[in-house]
Amino acid sequence: MKKSSTKTRVRYSETDQMGVVYHGNYAQFFELGRTEWLRKLGITYKDMEISGIMLPVISLSCNFIKPAKYDDVLTIQTILLKKPMVKIVFDYKITNQHDQLICTGNSVLAFIKTENNKPTSCPNYLLENLGF
């Protein structure tokens, strides 16, 4: 699975005084998309951490196109760009319930061994679940 979609509803606490989603919350929407993408593969962050692998974000970008507002239903599309090696790269597209593009984004995460905080290769179980 190279693509996954996750839905979420904008909560009041995620908006500013104008009723618009605060820009810092988009990183959390991207994280929700990533964690659900993994879960659909049968893997959780918790499982990875127990196996000694962490996935810190090393790069994050977001392009705001249209505001998301309180009570909007957002669809977060998470797209794996290429075979993960020491890094894993995702693109994101977030649309509202009217299928209007709200934002696009990108993140790069690194596979890190918890025992020494050093970069490591993508775990074989993840590559196998992805069909690589």
C-alpha positions in Angstrom: 0.0 0.0 0.0 1.6 3.2 -1.1 -1.4 5.5 -0.4 -3.9 5.8 2.4 -6.8 8.1 3.3 -7.8 9.0 6.8 -10.8 11.2 7.9 -10.9 13.6 10.8 -13.3 16.3 11.9 -11.9 19.7 12.9 -12.4 20.3 16.6 -13.1 23.7 18.1 -9.8 23.5 20.1 -7.9 23.3 16.7 -9.1 26.6 15.5 -8.1 30.2 16.2 -10.4 33.2 17.0 -11.4 33.4 13.3 -12.7 29.8 13.4 -9.8 28.7 11.1 -7.5 25.7 11.8 -4.4 27.0 13.5 -1.4 26.4 11.2 0.5 24.4 13.7 -2.2 21.7 13.8 -1.4 20.6 10.2 1.7 18.7 11.5 -0.6 16.7 13.8 -2.9 16.0 10.8 0.1 14.7 8.9 1.1 12.6 11.9 -2.5 11.1 12.0 -2.2 10.3 8.3 1.2 8.5 8.8 0.2 6.5 11.9 -3.1 5.4 10.2 -1.1 4.5 7.0 1.1 2.3 9.1 -1.8 0.8 11.0 -3.5 -0.2 7.7 -0.2 -2.2 7.0 -0.7 -4.0 10.3 2.1 -2.0 12.0 1.9 0.6 14.8 4.4 3.2 16.0 4.2 1.4 19.4 5.2 -1.9 17.7 8.2 -0.2 16.0 9.3 1.4 19.3 9.1 -2.0 21.1 11.2 -3.5 18.3 13.8 -0.7 18.9 13.1 1.6 16.1 12.1 5.3 16.3 10.9 7.6 13.5 11.7 11.2 14.2 10.6 13.8 11.7 13.7 15.5 10.1 11.9 17.7 7.6 8.4 19.0 7.3 6.7 21.4 4.9 3.2 22.6 4.4 1.5 24.7 1.7 -1.7 26.3 2.7 -4.2 26.7 -0.1 -7.6 27.2 1.5 -8.6 27.5 5.2 -10.1 24.5 7.1 -12.7 25.6 9.6 -14.4 24.3 12.7 -16.5 21.1 12.1 -15.1 20.5 8.6 -14.5 16.9 7.8 -11.0 16.6 6.4 -9.6 13.7 4.4 -5.8 13.3 4.8 -4.3 11.5 1.9 -0.8 10.1 2.8 1.4 9.0 -0.1 4.6 7.1 0.1 6.9 8.5 -2.5 9.6 5.9 -2.8 11.1 2.8 -1.3 12.1 3.6 2.3 15.8 3.1 3.1 17.3 5.0 6.1 14.6 7.7 5.5 10.9 7.4 4.6 9.3 10.3 2.6 5.6 11.1 2.5 3.5 13.6 0.6 0.1 14.7 1.9 -3.0 16.2 0.4 -5.8 17.4 2.7 -9.2 18.1 1.3 -12.5 19.1 3.0 -15.9 17.5 2.7 -16.6 19.4 -0.5 -13.4 17.8 -2.0 -11.7 21.2 -2.0 -7.9 21.1 -1.6 -7.0 22.6 1.8 -3.2 22.0 1.8 -0.4 19.9 0.6 2.7 18.8 2.5 5.7 16.6 2.8 7.6 15.0 5.6 10.9 13.1 5.8 11.5 10.7 8.8 14.6 8.8 9.7 14.7 5.3 11.1 16.7 5.4 14.3 17.8 2.6 16.6 16.7 3.4 20.1 19.7 1.6 21.7 22.3 4.0 20.2 20.2 6.8 18.5 22.0 6.0 15.2 20.3 5.8 11.8 19.4 2.4 10.6 17.8 0.8 7.6 14.1 0.4 7.2 13.0 -2.7 9.0 12.4 -5.7 6.7 8.9 -6.3 8.1 7.9 -2.9 6.8 9.5 -3.4 3.4 7.8 -6.8 3.1 4.4 -5.3 4.0 5.0 -2.7 1.3 5.8 -5.3 -1.3 9.5 -4.4 -1.7 
